[in-house]
Amino acid sequence: MNERLLLGLDIGTTKVTAVIGELATDHVLDVIGEGSVPSEGMKRGVVVNLERTVEAIRAAVQAAERVAGVKLERAYVGVGGPQLASFTSHGLAAIRRGQTITPADVERAIEQARVFPLEGDHELLHVMPLEFKVDGQEGIHDPVGMAGVRLEVEVLLVASAIGPLSNLRRAVQASGLDLAGLVAVPYASGLSVIRPDEAEMNVVVLDIGGGTSNLAYFKDGRLAFAKVIPIGGEHISNDIATLLKIPFEEAERIKQKYGAAVPELADPELVLEINQSGHTAGGIPAPELARIIRPRVREIFMLARKALEEAVGPIEVVASKLIITGGSALLPGVNELARRDFSLPVRLGRPGGVEGLADMVSSPAHAVAVGLLHYAKQYGDEKKLHHSHLVKKSPYKSNASPVWERIKSFFKDFF
């Protein structure tokens, strides 16, 4: 298998998206294939029909492979759903007097932080160092080589319920793929849409997907909080279908074609023709459609803001920018509504940091899949890429274990 070929697989509620990337010798990530197909086997990030999910994964991957002209066997897969949770934990390691801190000391502190009383039905996905302290001195990102007797670390632990995770694994493997890695969906979204000039800022990323919305808070470029909101674009379509008494498919169509989150942005002269059972059932002014859409969008924002503030504090204090991404972010007026509800500068997040067929994945709907490629590029397969020239060298490589190499690589190379 070509180690430079990477596959990101976003298995969502409404669609499955596969994106193939290739690592060039200059460490540039080229997109060489993309495939998206409707998904009917998932609900709110959870597999509810294994057979349909497997079929959708196969179809999306095969579509991407046809464009790329390659065959892949392994995929980096996004993990979402309300069962995703994040926690902070504290670790401590004693340093012998007269000695400096080594990578092994850092790993001891991190391993101690991993011993967190997670619920028995959860599996750990990520262990991410946020900050180190040496003898009480805060704000240290790389303590190796420093003198001290007490090393402390604050880490973010991201976990998912074992049951849904097992079914996701089963669906991927039944489609003929091996798992290269599991990545929290909110984390993947942030990796693809945060720009280099925002890397040192405190940024909130809200990815409004089909069945759920993924919330991530990045502090100084590092993931510090992640949560999945159990409401997404599908709920907006359900509201339209219920209030207008039309099929869901028709509601989805008019939402995508004519929908807006702010009635003032809708054309007051436009009356939409609604199809029901193949016949025109009447019309609705475009501003009225927006008035149906707006409450659900505001509910998503309200739940996201509440979750964030409960975890990290008042949003106006802890964050400097909000990035909205995901398929529903394309609704006109979403950014304007977000500015009112979050009191923050807001921008639309489009996947970046890739070349090649970049135009194929420029939509916010591709944020997760492209973020999975960024994760794969940064971490790769430890056993196969550890000595590759594609991975930048650490000054401590000869003594450091793969875990510390990945931590240093993240801190130094990604942001």
Helices and strands as residue ranges (DSSP letters): E 5-11, E 15-23, E 29-38, E 42-43, E 46-47, H 50-68, E 74-79, E 85-94, H 103-114, E 122-134, E 137-140, E 150-161, H 162-174, E 178-184, H 185-193, G 196-198, E 203-208, E 213-219, E 222-229, H 233-244, H 248-258, G 263-265, E 271-276, E 279-285, H 286-312, H 315-318, E 321-325, G 327-330, H 334-342, E 346-348, E 355-356, G 358-361, G 364-366, H 367-379, H 382-385, H 402-409, I 410-414
